[in-house]
Amino acid sequence: MASMGKKKPRPRRSFTLEFKAEIVELCRRGDRSVGQVAKDFDLTETAVRLWLGHAEVDAGERTA
């Protein structure tokens, strides 16, 4: 039986506001799902959904 060691966590990355805005725009277009956009850019779906939520708050579309 193979060793069931823990996965190493990926190094923490930082992204520019412009990059996050581009990802949010890709998700809002609707031609790809949030999960697909995240996969295409090697991001976690959770992070992309968080960025979408922040963008909605910034645009006044919902409250924090």
PDB file with one MODEL, atoms N, CA, C and O in Angstrom:
MODEL        1
ATOM      1  N   MET A   1       0.838  -1.179   0.000  1.00  0.00           N
ATOM      2  CA  MET A   1       0.000   0.000   0.000  1.00  0.00           C
ATOM      3  C   MET A   1       0.881   1.239   0.000  1.00  0.00           C
ATOM      4  O   MET A   1       1.849   1.315   0.757  1.00  0.00           O
ATOM      5  N   ALA A   2       0.556   2.196  -0.832  1.00  0.00           N
ATOM      6  CA  ALA A   2       1.362   3.417  -0.952  1.00  0.00           C
ATOM      7  C   ALA A   2       1.185   4.294   0.284  1.00  0.00           C
ATOM      8  O   ALA A   2       0.152   4.261   0.952  1.00  0.00           O
ATOM      9  N   SER A   3       2.189   5.050   0.556  1.00  0.00           N
ATOM     10  CA  SER A   3       2.134   5.972   1.689  1.00  0.00           C
ATOM     11  C   SER A   3       1.068   7.035   1.447  1.00  0.00           C
ATOM     12  O   SER A   3       0.986   7.598   0.355  1.00  0.00           O
ATOM     13  N   MET A   4       0.272   7.303   2.437  1.00  0.00           N
ATOM     14  CA  MET A   4      -0.806   8.279   2.310  1.00  0.00           C
ATOM     15  C   MET A   4      -0.396   9.584   2.988  1.00  0.00           C
ATOM     16  O   MET A   4      -1.119  10.099   3.841  1.00  0.00           O
ATOM     17  N   GLY A   5       0.750  10.108   2.611  1.00  0.00           N
ATOM     18  CA  GLY A   5       1.242  11.350   3.196  1.00  0.00           C
ATOM     19  C   GLY A   5       0.381  12.540   2.813  1.00  0.00           C
ATOM     20  O   GLY A   5      -0.356  12.507   1.827  1.00  0.00           O
ATOM     21  N   LYS A   6       0.489  13.581   3.604  1.00  0.00           N
ATOM     22  CA  LYS A   6      -0.275  14.794   3.332  1.00  0.00           C
ATOM     23  C   LYS A   6       0.286  15.505   2.112  1.00  0.00           C
ATOM     24  O   LYS A   6       1.486  15.459   1.841  1.00  0.00           O
ATOM     25  N   LYS A   7      -0.610  16.164   1.379  1.00  0.00           N
ATOM     26  CA  LYS A   7      -0.175  16.988   0.266  1.00  0.00           C
ATOM     27  C   LYS A   7       0.541  18.216   0.813  1.00  0.00           C
ATOM     28  O   LYS A   7       0.170  18.748   1.860  1.00  0.00           O
ATOM     29  N   LYS A   8       1.545  18.651   0.113  1.00  0.00           N
ATOM     30  CA  LYS A   8       2.212  19.890   0.511  1.00  0.00           C
ATOM     31  C   LYS A   8       1.328  21.054   0.095  1.00  0.00           C
ATOM     32  O   LYS A   8       0.805  21.065  -1.020  1.00  0.00           O
ATOM     33  N   PRO A   9       1.154  22.029   0.970  1.00  0.00           N
ATOM     34  CA  PRO A   9       0.333  23.176   0.586  1.00  0.00           C
ATOM     35  C   PRO A   9       1.032  23.986  -0.497  1.00  0.00           C
ATOM     36  O   PRO A   9       2.258  24.096  -0.517  1.00  0.00           O
ATOM     37  N   ARG A  10       0.235  24.550  -1.393  1.00  0.00           N
ATOM     38  CA  ARG A  10       0.834  25.359  -2.453  1.00  0.00           C
ATOM     39  C   ARG A  10       1.316  26.667  -1.847  1.00  0.00           C
ATOM     40  O   ARG A  10       0.716  27.162  -0.892  1.00  0.00           O
ATOM     41  N   PRO A  11       2.383  27.230  -2.383  1.00  0.00           N
ATOM     42  CA  PRO A  11       2.875  28.501  -1.837  1.00  0.00           C
ATOM     43  C   PRO A  11       1.826  29.594  -2.013  1.00  0.00           C
ATOM     44  O   PRO A  11       1.092  29.618  -3.002  1.00  0.00           O
ATOM     45  N   ARG A  12       1.770  30.477  -1.058  1.00  0.00           N
ATOM     46  CA  ARG A  12       0.793  31.563  -1.104  1.00  0.00           C
ATOM     47  C   ARG A  12       1.163  32.522  -2.228  1.00  0.00           C
ATOM     48  O   ARG A  12       2.310  32.954  -2.344  1.00  0.00           O
ATOM     49  N   ARG A  13       0.169  32.846  -3.054  1.00  0.00           N
ATOM     50  CA  ARG A  13       0.404  33.743  -4.178  1.00  0.00           C
ATOM     51  C   ARG A  13      -0.358  35.037  -3.955  1.00  0.00           C
ATOM     52  O   ARG A  13      -1.333  35.074  -3.205  1.00  0.00           O
ATOM     53  N   SER A  14       0.087  36.085  -4.604  1.00  0.00           N
ATOM     54  CA  SER A  14      -0.647  37.351  -4.540  1.00  0.00           C
ATOM     55  C   SER A  14      -0.986  37.773  -5.962  1.00  0.00           C
ATOM     56  O   SER A  14      -0.258  37.472  -6.908  1.00  0.00           O
ATOM     57  N   PHE A  15      -2.105  38.474  -6.093  1.00  0.00           N
ATOM     58  CA  PHE A  15      -2.606  38.857  -7.401  1.00  0.00           C
ATOM     59  C   PHE A  15      -2.919  40.346  -7.409  1.00  0.00           C
ATOM     60  O   PHE A  15      -3.341  40.912  -6.400  1.00  0.00           O
ATOM     61  N   THR A  16      -2.705  40.968  -8.553  1.00  0.00           N
ATOM     62  CA  THR A  16      -2.987  42.398  -8.676  1.00  0.00           C
ATOM     63  C   THR A  16      -4.501  42.609  -8.751  1.00  0.00           C
ATOM     64  O   THR A  16      -5.259  41.694  -9.076  1.00  0.00           O
ATOM     65  N   LEU A  17      -4.912  43.816  -8.447  1.00  0.00           N
ATOM     66  CA  LEU A  17      -6.330  44.161  -8.552  1.00  0.00           C
ATOM     67  C   LEU A  17      -6.816  44.021  -9.995  1.00  0.00           C
ATOM     68  O   LEU A  17      -7.962  43.641 -10.236  1.00  0.00           O
ATOM     69  N   GLU A  18      -5.944  44.330 -10.942  1.00  0.00           N
ATOM     70  CA  GLU A  18      -6.306  44.215 -12.346  1.00  0.00           C
ATOM     71  C   GLU A  18      -6.575  42.761 -12.733  1.00  0.00           C
ATOM     72  O   GLU A  18      -7.519  42.475 -13.470  1.00  0.00           O
ATOM     73  N   PHE A  19      -5.750  41.852 -12.239  1.00  0.00           N
ATOM     74  CA  PHE A  19      -5.936  40.432 -12.526  1.00  0.00           C
ATOM     75  C   PHE A  19      -7.248  39.941 -11.935  1.00  0.00           C
ATOM     76  O   PHE A  19      -8.003  39.227 -12.596  1.00  0.00           O
ATOM     77  N   LYS A  20      -7.522  40.326 -10.681  1.00  0.00           N
ATOM     78  CA  LYS A  20      -8.771  39.916 -10.042  1.00  0.00           C
ATOM     79  C   LYS A  20      -9.971  40.454 -10.807  1.00  0.00           C
ATOM     80  O   LYS A  20     -10.965  39.749 -10.980  1.00  0.00           O
ATOM     81  N   ALA A  21      -9.884  41.705 -11.268  1.00  0.00           N
ATOM     82  CA  ALA A  21     -10.981  42.303 -12.041  1.00  0.00           C
ATOM     83  C   ALA A  21     -11.196  41.547 -13.343  1.00  0.00           C
ATOM     84  O   ALA A  21     -12.336  41.369 -13.773  1.00  0.00           O
ATOM     85  N   GLU A  22     -10.122  41.101 -13.974  1.00  0.00           N
ATOM     86  CA  GLU A  22     -10.226  40.332 -15.216  1.00  0.00           C
ATOM     87  C   GLU A  22     -10.933  38.997 -14.967  1.00  0.00           C
ATOM     88  O   GLU A  22     -11.779  38.576 -15.756  1.00  0.00           O
ATOM     89  N   ILE A  23     -10.580  38.345 -13.876  1.00  0.00           N
ATOM     90  CA  ILE A  23     -11.203  37.060 -13.533  1.00  0.00           C
ATOM     91  C   ILE A  23     -12.688  37.262 -13.240  1.00  0.00           C
ATOM     92  O   ILE A  23     -13.522  36.471 -13.682  1.00  0.00           O
ATOM     93  N   VAL A  24     -13.019  38.312 -12.501  1.00  0.00           N
ATOM     94  CA  VAL A  24     -14.423  38.614 -12.200  1.00  0.00           C
ATOM     95  C   VAL A  24     -15.195  38.862 -13.486  1.00  0.00           C
ATOM     96  O   VAL A  24     -16.318  38.379 -13.634  1.00  0.00           O
ATOM     97  N   GLU A  25     -14.615  39.603 -14.410  1.00  0.00           N
ATOM     98  CA  GLU A  25     -15.274  39.889 -15.678  1.00  0.00           C
ATOM     99  C   GLU A  25     -15.508  38.605 -16.480  1.00  0.00           C
ATOM    100  O   GLU A  25     -16.570  38.434 -17.079  1.00  0.00           O
ATOM    101  N   LEU A  26     -14.535  37.717 -16.493  1.00  0.00           N
ATOM    102  CA  LEU A  26     -14.696  36.444 -17.197  1.00  0.00           C
ATOM    103  C   LEU A  26     -15.861  35.637 -16.608  1.00  0.00           C
ATOM    104  O   LEU A  26     -16.615  35.001 -17.343  1.00  0.00           O
ATOM    105  N   CYS A  27     -15.997  35.669 -15.292  1.00  0.00           N
ATOM    106  CA  CYS A  27     -17.085  34.943 -14.641  1.00  0.00           C
ATOM    107  C   CYS A  27     -18.434  35.585 -14.947  1.00  0.00           C
ATOM    108  O   CYS A  27     -19.427  34.885 -15.146  1.00  0.00           O
ATOM    109  N   ARG A  28     -18.472  36.892 -14.982  1.00  0.00           N
ATOM    110  CA  ARG A  28     -19.731  37.606 -15.216  1.00  0.00           C
ATOM    111  C   ARG A  28     -20.222  37.470 -16.653  1.00  0.00           C
ATOM    112  O   ARG A  28     -21.425  37.560 -16.897  1.00  0.00           O
ATOM    113  N   ARG A  29     -19.332  37.258 -17.593  1.00  0.00           N
ATOM    114  CA  ARG A  29     -19.741  37.073 -18.991  1.00  0.00           C
ATOM    115  C   ARG A  29     -20.678  35.889 -19.143  1.00  0.00           C
ATOM    116  O   ARG A  29     -21.597  35.915 -19.961  1.00  0.00           O
ATOM    117  N   GLY A  30     -20.446  34.860 -18.357  1.00  0.00           N
ATOM    118  CA  GLY A  30     -21.347  33.719 -18.338  1.00  0.00           C
ATOM    119  C   GLY A  30     -21.062  32.624 -19.336  1.00  0.00           C
ATOM    120  O   GLY A  30     -21.796  31.637 -19.385  1.00  0.00           O
ATOM    121  N   ASP A  31     -20.014  32.765 -20.138  1.00  0.00           N
ATOM    122  CA  ASP A  31     -19.728  31.691 -21.097  1.00  0.00           C
ATOM    123  C   ASP A  31     -18.966  30.535 -20.458  1.00  0.00           C
ATOM    124  O   ASP A  31     -18.860  29.460 -21.048  1.00  0.00           O
ATOM    125  N   ARG A  32     -18.436  30.749 -19.259  1.00  0.00           N
ATOM    126  CA  ARG A  32     -17.772  29.682 -18.505  1.00  0.00           C
ATOM    127  C   ARG A  32     -18.240  29.757 -17.056  1.00  0.00           C
ATOM    128  O   ARG A  32     -18.555  30.836 -16.554  1.00  0.00           O
ATOM    129  N   SER A  33     -18.283  28.621 -16.396  1.00  0.00           N
ATOM    130  CA  SER A  33     -18.670  28.596 -14.984  1.00  0.00           C
ATOM    131  C   SER A  33     -17.526  29.134 -14.122  1.00  0.00           C
ATOM    132  O   SER A  33     -16.385  29.241 -14.572  1.00  0.00           O
ATOM    133  N   VAL A  34     -17.851  29.463 -12.898  1.00  0.00           N
ATOM    134  CA  VAL A  34     -16.827  29.926 -11.957  1.00  0.00           C
ATOM    135  C   VAL A  34     -15.767  28.844 -11.788  1.00  0.00           C
ATOM    136  O   VAL A  34     -14.571  29.133 -11.778  1.00  0.00           O
ATOM    137  N   GLY A  35     -16.203  27.621 -11.660  1.00  0.00           N
ATOM    138  CA  GLY A  35     -15.268  26.511 -11.518  1.00  0.00           C
ATOM    139  C   GLY A  35     -14.347  26.356 -12.714  1.00  0.00           C
ATOM    140  O   GLY A  35     -13.164  26.056 -12.554  1.00  0.00           O
ATOM    141  N   GLN A  36     -14.879  26.559 -13.907  1.00  0.00           N
ATOM    142  CA  GLN A  36     -14.067  26.425 -15.116  1.00  0.00           C
ATOM    143  C   GLN A  36     -13.047  27.558 -15.211  1.00  0.00           C
ATOM    144  O   GLN A  36     -11.896  27.323 -15.576  1.00  0.00           O
ATOM    145  N   VAL A  37     -13.458  28.780 -14.886  1.00  0.00           N
ATOM    146  CA  VAL A  37     -12.519  29.913 -14.893  1.00  0.00           C
ATOM    147  C   VAL A  37     -11.398  29.652 -13.893  1.00  0.00           C
ATOM    148  O   VAL A  37     -10.223  29.862 -14.194  1.00  0.00           O
ATOM    149  N   ALA A  38     -11.774  29.192 -12.699  1.00  0.00           N
ATOM    150  CA  ALA A  38     -10.767  28.897 -11.677  1.00  0.00           C
ATOM    151  C   ALA A  38      -9.791  27.839 -12.175  1.00  0.00           C
ATOM    152  O   ALA A  38      -8.578  27.978 -12.014  1.00  0.00           O
ATOM    153  N   LYS A  39     -10.315  26.800 -12.768  1.00  0.00           N
ATOM    154  CA  LYS A  39      -9.459  25.718 -13.270  1.00  0.00           C
ATOM    155  C   LYS A  39      -8.540  26.215 -14.386  1.00  0.00           C
ATOM    156  O   LYS A  39      -7.354  25.887 -14.412  1.00  0.00           O
ATOM    157  N   ASP A  40      -9.088  27.005 -15.303  1.00  0.00           N
ATOM    158  CA  ASP A  40      -8.310  27.505 -16.430  1.00  0.00           C
ATOM    159  C   ASP A  40      -7.127  28.367 -15.988  1.00  0.00           C
ATOM    160  O   ASP A  40      -6.092  28.394 -16.655  1.00  0.00           O
ATOM    161  N   PHE A  41      -7.281  29.069 -14.865  1.00  0.00           N
ATOM    162  CA  PHE A  41      -6.219  29.960 -14.389  1.00  0.00           C
ATOM    163  C   PHE A  41      -5.482  29.402 -13.180  1.00  0.00           C
ATOM    164  O   PHE A  41      -4.730  30.126 -12.527  1.00  0.00           O
ATOM    165  N   ASP A  42      -5.687  28.129 -12.875  1.00  0.00           N
ATOM    166  CA  ASP A  42      -5.032  27.460 -11.744  1.00  0.00           C
ATOM    167  C   ASP A  42      -5.281  28.205 -10.434  1.00  0.00           C
ATOM    168  O   ASP A  42      -4.360  28.466  -9.660  1.00  0.00           O
ATOM    169  N   LEU A  43      -6.552  28.539 -10.209  1.00  0.00           N
ATOM    170  CA  LEU A  43      -6.975  29.213  -8.995  1.00  0.00           C
ATOM    171  C   LEU A  43      -7.934  28.298  -8.247  1.00  0.00           C
ATOM    172  O   LEU A  43      -8.468  27.349  -8.822  1.00  0.00           O
ATOM    173  N   THR A  44      -8.153  28.580  -6.965  1.00  0.00           N
ATOM    174  CA  THR A  44      -9.166  27.830  -6.248  1.00  0.00           C
ATOM    175  C   THR A  44     -10.520  28.479  -6.509  1.00  0.00           C
ATOM    176  O   THR A  44     -10.626  29.699  -6.634  1.00  0.00           O
ATOM    177  N   GLU A  45     -11.544  27.650  -6.589  1.00  0.00           N
ATOM    178  CA  GLU A  45     -12.890  28.165  -6.818  1.00  0.00           C
ATOM    179  C   GLU A  45     -13.315  29.066  -5.661  1.00  0.00           C
ATOM    180  O   GLU A  45     -14.033  30.045  -5.863  1.00  0.00           O
ATOM    181  N   THR A  46     -12.878  28.740  -4.470  1.00  0.00           N
ATOM    182  CA  THR A  46     -13.207  29.550  -3.296  1.00  0.00           C
ATOM    183  C   THR A  46     -12.667  30.968  -3.441  1.00  0.00           C
ATOM    184  O   THR A  46     -13.368  31.930  -3.127  1.00  0.00           O
ATOM    185  N   ALA A  47     -11.445  31.108  -3.906  1.00  0.00           N
ATOM    186  CA  ALA A  47     -10.848  32.434  -4.076  1.00  0.00           C
ATOM    187  C   ALA A  47     -11.606  33.238  -5.128  1.00  0.00           C
ATOM    188  O   ALA A  47     -11.867  34.426  -4.939  1.00  0.00           O
ATOM    189  N   VAL A  48     -11.957  32.594  -6.226  1.00  0.00           N
ATOM    190  CA  VAL A  48     -12.676  33.297  -7.291  1.00  0.00           C
ATOM    191  C   VAL A  48     -14.045  33.746  -6.790  1.00  0.00           C
ATOM    192  O   VAL A  48     -14.467  34.869  -7.065  1.00  0.00           O
ATOM    193  N   ARG A  49     -14.740  32.879  -6.058  1.00  0.00           N
ATOM    194  CA  ARG A  49     -16.049  33.263  -5.507  1.00  0.00           C
ATOM    195  C   ARG A  49     -15.914  34.411  -4.508  1.00  0.00           C
ATOM    196  O   ARG A  49     -16.789  35.273  -4.435  1.00  0.00           O
ATOM    197  N   LEU A  50     -14.838  34.427  -3.750  1.00  0.00           N
ATOM    198  CA  LEU A  50     -14.587  35.524  -2.817  1.00  0.00           C
ATOM    199  C   LEU A  50     -14.375  36.828  -3.580  1.00  0.00           C
ATOM    200  O   LEU A  50     -14.909  37.866  -3.188  1.00  0.00           O
ATOM    201  N   TRP A  51     -13.610  36.787  -4.657  1.00  0.00           N
ATOM    202  CA  TRP A  51     -13.383  37.977  -5.478  1.00  0.00           C
ATOM    203  C   TRP A  51     -14.684  38.474  -6.091  1.00  0.00           C
ATOM    204  O   TRP A  51     -14.912  39.681  -6.177  1.00  0.00           O
ATOM    205  N   LEU A  52     -15.540  37.543  -6.520  1.00  0.00           N
ATOM    206  CA  LEU A  52     -16.849  37.927  -7.063  1.00  0.00           C
ATOM    207  C   LEU A  52     -17.689  38.631  -5.997  1.00  0.00           C
ATOM    208  O   LEU A  52     -18.341  39.637  -6.276  1.00  0.00           O
ATOM    209  N   GLY A  53     -17.667  38.106  -4.798  1.00  0.00           N
ATOM    210  CA  GLY A  53     -18.411  38.719  -3.704  1.00  0.00           C
ATOM    211  C   GLY A  53     -17.917  40.112  -3.387  1.00  0.00           C
ATOM    212  O   GLY A  53     -18.719  41.019  -3.162  1.00  0.00           O
ATOM    213  N   HIS A  54     -16.614  40.296  -3.367  1.00  0.00           N
ATOM    214  CA  HIS A  54     -16.031  41.616  -3.108  1.00  0.00           C
ATOM    215  C   HIS A  54     -16.424  42.602  -4.206  1.00  0.00           C
ATOM    216  O   HIS A  54     -16.727  43.763  -3.930  1.00  0.00           O
ATOM    217  N   ALA A  55     -16.416  42.130  -5.444  1.00  0.00           N
ATOM    218  CA  ALA A  55     -16.778  42.994  -6.572  1.00  0.00           C
ATOM    219  C   ALA A  55     -18.239  43.425  -6.469  1.00  0.00           C
ATOM    220  O   ALA A  55     -18.572  44.568  -6.783  1.00  0.00           O
ATOM    221  N   GLU A  56     -19.110  42.519  -6.033  1.00  0.00           N
ATOM    222  CA  GLU A  56     -20.520  42.858  -5.871  1.00  0.00           C
ATOM    223  C   GLU A  56     -20.710  43.912  -4.781  1.00  0.00           C
ATOM    224  O   GLU A  56     -21.511  44.833  -4.938  1.00  0.00           O
ATOM    225  N   VAL A  57     -19.985  43.779  -3.696  1.00  0.00           N
ATOM    226  CA  VAL A  57     -20.058  44.762  -2.620  1.00  0.00           C
ATOM    227  C   VAL A  57     -19.530  46.105  -3.109  1.00  0.00           C
ATOM    228  O   VAL A  57     -20.148  47.141  -2.864  1.00  0.00           O
ATOM    229  N   ASP A  58     -18.398  46.094  -3.796  1.00  0.00           N
ATOM    230  CA  ASP A  58     -17.802  47.334  -4.310  1.00  0.00           C
ATOM    231  C   ASP A  58     -18.737  48.038  -5.295  1.00  0.00           C
ATOM    232  O   ASP A  58     -18.764  49.267  -5.353  1.00  0.00           O
ATOM    233  N   ALA A  59     -19.502  47.265  -6.067  1.00  0.00           N
ATOM    234  CA  ALA A  59     -20.416  47.839  -7.061  1.00  0.00           C
ATOM    235  C   ALA A  59     -21.755  48.237  -6.432  1.00  0.00           C
ATOM    236  O   ALA A  59     -22.617  48.789  -7.116  1.00  0.00           O
ATOM    237  N   GLY A  60     -21.933  47.966  -5.154  1.00  0.00           N
ATOM    238  CA  GLY A  60     -23.178  48.299  -4.482  1.00  0.00           C
ATOM    239  C   GLY A  60     -24.314  47.343  -4.789  1.00  0.00           C
ATOM    240  O   GLY A  60     -25.476  47.654  -4.531  1.00  0.00           O
ATOM    241  N   GLU A  61     -23.985  46.169  -5.344  1.00  0.00           N
ATOM    242  CA  GLU A  61     -25.001  45.191  -5.701  1.00  0.00           C
ATOM    243  C   GLU A  61     -25.476  44.383  -4.508  1.00  0.00           C
ATOM    244  O   GLU A  61     -26.542  43.770  -4.560  1.00  0.00           O
ATOM    245  N   ARG A  62     -24.701  44.373  -3.439  1.00  0.00           N
ATOM    246  CA  ARG A  62     -25.105  43.701  -2.202  1.00  0.00           C
ATOM    247  C   ARG A  62     -24.325  44.307  -1.051  1.00  0.00           C
ATOM    248  O   ARG A  62     -23.333  45.005  -1.260  1.00  0.00           O
ATOM    249  N   THR A  63     -24.777  44.037   0.159  1.00  0.00           N
ATOM    250  CA  THR A  63     -24.094  44.548   1.336  1.00  0.00           C
ATOM    251  C   THR A  63     -23.101  43.500   1.847  1.00  0.00           C
ATOM    252  O   THR A  63     -23.231  42.306   1.576  1.00  0.00           O
ATOM    253  N   ALA A  64     -22.145  43.970   2.566  1.00  0.00           N
ATOM    254  CA  ALA A  64     -21.119  43.083   3.107  1.00  0.00           C
ATOM    255  C   ALA A  64     -21.699  42.238   4.158  1.00  0.00           C
ATOM    256  O   ALA A  64     -20.998  41.415   4.746  1.00  0.00           O
TER     257      ALA A  64
ENDMDL
END
